[in-house]
Amino acid sequence: MMTETMQALRDLQKKLYAFQFALNVIDFDAQTVAPSESYSGRGEALEVLSSIKYSLIADPALPALLEKARGEERTEQEAAEVAELQRMYDETSKIPAQEYAAFVKLTTAAVNAWEKAKAASDFSLFAPYLEQIVAYRRRTAAYFDANKAPYDVWLDQYEKGLSMAQCDAFFDQLKAVIQPLVKEIGQRGAKIPCDFLKGTWPIEAQKMLSAAVMKLMGIDERHCVLSESEHPFTTEFYKGDVRITTHYHEDDMASNLYSVIHEGGHALYELHMADRLQYTCLSGGASMGLHESQSRLCENYLGRSLGFIKSLWPTLTELFPTQLAGVTPEAFYKAVNQCQPSLIRTEADEVTYCLHVMVRYELEKRLMDGSLAVKDLPAAWNAQMKELLGVDVPDDAHGVLQDIHWACGDLGYFPSYALGTAYGAQMMASMRKDLDVDALLEAGNWAPITGWLEERIWQYGKEKTPAQLLKNACGGEFDPKFYTDYLVEKYFAIYEL
Ligand SMILES: [Zn+2]
């Protein structure tokens, strides 16, 4: 029998769920079908809804209720709910209500300004908003821990326990392998023929490919729908309704293919939460790094494998008979794995991807410690891209304005992509001990693979900590060497180094 205290906490969680559901619907709508000049009314609505949600979780009566629940007998799940609610209370109540709601309104306007700035490739249109966002993040970090550097506070918010010291060590370890590898590929690697990828790929056929890929991944279309947006993303309402988006380019089929697999990986995670966690605060991915580990694992370790491409080959050649005439699965595999330093993070190959993350990490560090002014950000961006990737940035749209994250207020999120990528490599090494992954992929049989992930990670939501889940899936402590070893092995083979 559930105690009265626990029942009251369940009621609160249901209310929080309902507000989050509404906020997510608004967000999904904004990014897919809402008209471009609708942000101001949306900002007003979001400000009101967010402040009600804030008052539910920052309720001064909540700590006593949580204390009472801790003194009563609870199941393991109830104990985890109490701990998560306490964490939410501690974090939310530190920010004054007005500032909390005002920030939601600010980021709504900032996203709109960013869209216009990107379309015009003019950073100055976005700069005033980013200045306010950076100032807010620097100021409010002190509410959490006045003795900590602001950027350390925010890194920890996205990935518990993460700090600049850890990121520096992690990125140094990656850089030491990736930079020489890129150089070696550039010097010795014969160019991989991939001109065929530049052809024209009718959107209708690409849409059929998206559906086929989702089916292959085991994504149930009765619970997950694919829409279109400028930037692919995933929104979860609950485990019975997850939305993913993609973007179609007629001259680039790989962009949609790998967006669908990436967002599909996020969706699979959300679709496989245990039923018992529904409508509680434990539903949802355990951390940003873990969420990205699942999407990047699907996109790269599964989706960019030869086995997967072989299994997809009958569909690909049926949908694109002229574009793929005379092309073999092996040639396609090499083409979608070509390593080439480029401008856009989301389109980057596996070798150079984390260098894009490092560019953002270095700049965020400097924005947050005050050593870089927002107005100087484009020049600093271009210099970092030159230093780490050796590329010249032609304009702001292909540079500092390419990602939506800063407009959303997310400073400290980017390292999650690199961490998630490295987590995923270690999970794959562990999975390979239990399953013949290549044979399963080639047979188009994803079920044992997704079952393996569901059993170790997906079902638990936030019930276990990211560290516990990583141990569940990897059998040991996190070690980035699994990732760098994977890159070296894969790319030495592709480029016959
Ligand atoms: Zn993602």
Boltz pocket constraint, residues with backbone or C-beta under 6 A from the ligand:
constraints:
  - pocket:
      binder: B
      contacts: [[A, 262], [A, 266], [A, 291], [A, 292], [A, 295]]
      max_distance: 6.0
